[in-house]
Amino acid sequence: MQKSFTTRTVTAIVCGVIATAGFAASHGGGENKSVEARHAMMQMIAYHTGILGGIAKGEMDYDSAMVDAAAMNIASLAAMDRATLWIEGTEQGAAADSRAKPEIWSDPEGFGAAFEKLETAASALVGASDAAAVGAGMGDLGGACKACHETYRGPEN
Amino acid sequence: MQKSFTTRTVTAIVCGVIATAGFAASHGGGENKSVEARHAMMQMIAYHTGILGGIAKGEMDYDSAMVDAAAMNIASLAAMDRATLWIEGTEQGAAADSRAKPEIWSDPEGFGAAFEKLETAASALVGASDAAAVGAGMGDLGGACKACHETYRGPEN
């Protein structure tokens, strides 16, 4: 039976959109792709943290627009909905490349609180008016990352 | 001269946070890392678009929480501050792996409008109540991606 118009249209759109991103839309097999997606989130957080740290240390010129952008972007990333990213069955050992500890699923409130801590620390850096102010906020920012990793991230694979 | 307490603290925090992300905090050389970071953003958008497309096509069960999470996450990504991601001097040919066309910097209003189109299309999918409703919104979503790519993304490297 010929696929409906909607199915063919959606297929064409989705394939066209994601083809060059190398996303293999396997039948119902999205779990491992969730690991890749959350690692991408972490890479974006690390990138923006590096900008703030570079400015704090004087390795990059202080730039208020870059400070605000980096801080807001980290806060946005920390506030994202985790339902699509930490899918059941993707803990370390169950999904390739995953370092997710089972506590993520057994203690969702704690996991959520860790992200809120990151969001708060990042938001506090918006408007930091010079390198010293950025530096003053890095403690809470790095502390949020560290605390979450200690509890919810396993060893390197 | 010994580094100040602040510098040492910030260094320790930043290195500890980002070491396992493989982020090489080279002296002032963040430009190429911006390409990697925006590709991570695009990967996250593609991943979430794939979830919505999979649900629309019936390849994945309809799940309202997943639909809302995917739609909201795409909207959040589309709304991120681009100052840290599309840095001057990172167009295709100038930065490794970049496919960014110069129009991104010569037509920032147009580039911004393209992201607003994506944010609007994604936001419209929040609350889509069944697979058909998700399918109905995929046209605008895919159309936003396609339109931006046609104008601001160069050929594969």
Boltz contact constraints between the chains, C-beta under 6 A:
constraints:
  - contact:
      token1: [A, 6]
      token2: [B, 135]
      max_distance: 6.0
  - contact:
      token1: [A, 7]
      token2: [B, 57]
      max_distance: 6.0
  - contact:
      token1: [A, 10]
      token2: [B, 53]
      max_distance: 6.0
  - contact:
      token1: [A, 10]
      token2: [B, 56]
      max_distance: 6.0
  - contact:
      token1: [A, 10]
      token2: [B, 57]
      max_distance: 6.0
  - contact:
      token1: [A, 10]
      token2: [B, 135]
      max_distance: 6.0
  - contact:
      token1: [A, 10]
      token2: [B, 138]
      max_distance: 6.0
  - contact:
      token1: [A, 13]
      token2: [B, 138]
      max_distance: 6.0
  - contact:
      token1: [A, 13]
      token2: [B, 142]
      max_distance: 6.0
  - contact:
      token1: [A, 14]
      token2: [B, 53]
      max_distance: 6.0
  - contact:
      token1: [A, 17]
      token2: [B, 49]
      max_distance: 6.0
  - contact:
      token1: [A, 17]
      token2: [B, 142]
      max_distance: 6.0
  - contact:
      token1: [A, 17]
      token2: [B, 145]
      max_distance: 6.0
  - contact:
      token1: [A, 18]
      token2: [B, 46]
      max_distance: 6.0
  - contact:
      token1: [A, 18]
      token2: [B, 50]
      max_distance: 6.0
  - contact:
      token1: [A, 21]
      token2: [B, 43]
      max_distance: 6.0
  - contact:
      token1: [A, 21]
      token2: [B, 46]
      max_distance: 6.0
  - contact:
      token1: [A, 23]
      token2: [B, 46]
      max_distance: 6.0
  - contact:
      token1: [A, 23]
      token2: [B, 50]
      max_distance: 6.0
  - contact:
      token1: [A, 25]
      token2: [B, 50]
      max_distance: 6.0
  - contact:
      token1: [A, 27]
      token2: [B, 59]
      max_distance: 6.0
  - contact:
      token1: [A, 28]
      token2: [B, 60]
      max_distance: 6.0
  - contact:
      token1: [A, 33]
      token2: [B, 47]
      max_distance: 6.0
  - contact:
      token1: [A, 37]
      token2: [B, 44]
      max_distance: 6.0
  - contact:
      token1: [A, 37]
      token2: [B, 47]
      max_distance: 6.0
  - contact:
      token1: [A, 40]
      token2: [B, 40]
      max_distance: 6.0
  - contact:
      token1: [A, 40]
      token2: [B, 43]
      max_distance: 6.0
  - contact:
      token1: [A, 40]
      token2: [B, 44]
      max_distance: 6.0
  - contact:
      token1: [A, 43]
      token2: [B, 21]
      max_distance: 6.0
  - contact:
      token1: [A, 43]
      token2: [B, 40]
      max_distance: 6.0
  - contact:
      token1: [A, 44]
      token2: [B, 37]
      max_distance: 6.0
  - contact:
      token1: [A, 44]
      token2: [B, 40]
      max_distance: 6.0
  - contact:
      token1: [A, 46]
      token2: [B, 18]
      max_distance: 6.0
  - contact:
      token1: [A, 46]
      token2: [B, 21]
      max_distance: 6.0
  - contact:
      token1: [A, 46]
      token2: [B, 23]
      max_distance: 6.0
  - contact:
      token1: [A, 47]
      token2: [B, 33]
      max_distance: 6.0
  - contact:
      token1: [A, 47]
      token2: [B, 37]
      max_distance: 6.0
  - contact:
      token1: [A, 49]
      token2: [B, 17]
      max_distance: 6.0
  - contact:
      token1: [A, 50]
      token2: [B, 18]
      max_distance: 6.0
  - contact:
      token1: [A, 50]
      token2: [B, 23]
      max_distance: 6.0
  - contact:
      token1: [A, 50]
      token2: [B, 25]
      max_distance: 6.0
  - contact:
      token1: [A, 51]
      token2: [B, 84]
      max_distance: 6.0
  - contact:
      token1: [A, 53]
      token2: [B, 10]
      max_distance: 6.0
  - contact:
      token1: [A, 53]
      token2: [B, 14]
      max_distance: 6.0
  - contact:
      token1: [A, 56]
      token2: [B, 10]
      max_distance: 6.0
  - contact:
      token1: [A, 57]
      token2: [B, 7]
      max_distance: 6.0
  - contact:
      token1: [A, 57]
      token2: [B, 10]
      max_distance: 6.0
  - contact:
      token1: [A, 59]
      token2: [B, 27]
      max_distance: 6.0
  - contact:
      token1: [A, 60]
      token2: [B, 28]
      max_distance: 6.0
  - contact:
      token1: [A, 65]
      token2: [B, 83]
      max_distance: 6.0
  - contact:
      token1: [A, 66]
      token2: [B, 83]
      max_distance: 6.0
  - contact:
      token1: [A, 69]
      token2: [B, 81]
      max_distance: 6.0
  - contact:
      token1: [A, 69]
      token2: [B, 83]
      max_distance: 6.0
  - contact:
      token1: [A, 69]
      token2: [B, 84]
      max_distance: 6.0
  - contact:
      token1: [A, 70]
      token2: [B, 84]
      max_distance: 6.0
  - contact:
      token1: [A, 72]
      token2: [B, 81]
      max_distance: 6.0
  - contact:
      token1: [A, 73]
      token2: [B, 80]
      max_distance: 6.0
  - contact:
      token1: [A, 73]
      token2: [B, 81]
      max_distance: 6.0
  - contact:
      token1: [A, 76]
      token2: [B, 76]
      max_distance: 6.0
  - contact:
      token1: [A, 76]
      token2: [B, 80]
      max_distance: 6.0
  - contact:
      token1: [A, 80]
      token2: [B, 73]
      max_distance: 6.0
  - contact:
      token1: [A, 80]
      token2: [B, 76]
      max_distance: 6.0
  - contact:
      token1: [A, 81]
      token2: [B, 69]
      max_distance: 6.0
  - contact:
      token1: [A, 81]
      token2: [B, 72]
      max_distance: 6.0
  - contact:
      token1: [A, 81]
      token2: [B, 73]
      max_distance: 6.0
  - contact:
      token1: [A, 83]
      token2: [B, 65]
      max_distance: 6.0
  - contact:
      token1: [A, 83]
      token2: [B, 66]
      max_distance: 6.0
  - contact:
      token1: [A, 83]
      token2: [B, 69]
      max_distance: 6.0
  - contact:
      token1: [A, 84]
      token2: [B, 51]
      max_distance: 6.0
  - contact:
      token1: [A, 84]
      token2: [B, 69]
      max_distance: 6.0
  - contact:
      token1: [A, 84]
      token2: [B, 70]
      max_distance: 6.0
  - contact:
      token1: [A, 135]
      token2: [B, 6]
      max_distance: 6.0
  - contact:
      token1: [A, 135]
      token2: [B, 10]
      max_distance: 6.0
  - contact:
      token1: [A, 138]
      token2: [B, 10]
      max_distance: 6.0
  - contact:
      token1: [A, 138]
      token2: [B, 13]
      max_distance: 6.0
  - contact:
      token1: [A, 142]
      token2: [B, 13]
      max_distance: 6.0
  - contact:
      token1: [A, 142]
      token2: [B, 17]
      max_distance: 6.0
  - contact:
      token1: [A, 145]
      token2: [B, 17]
      max_distance: 6.0
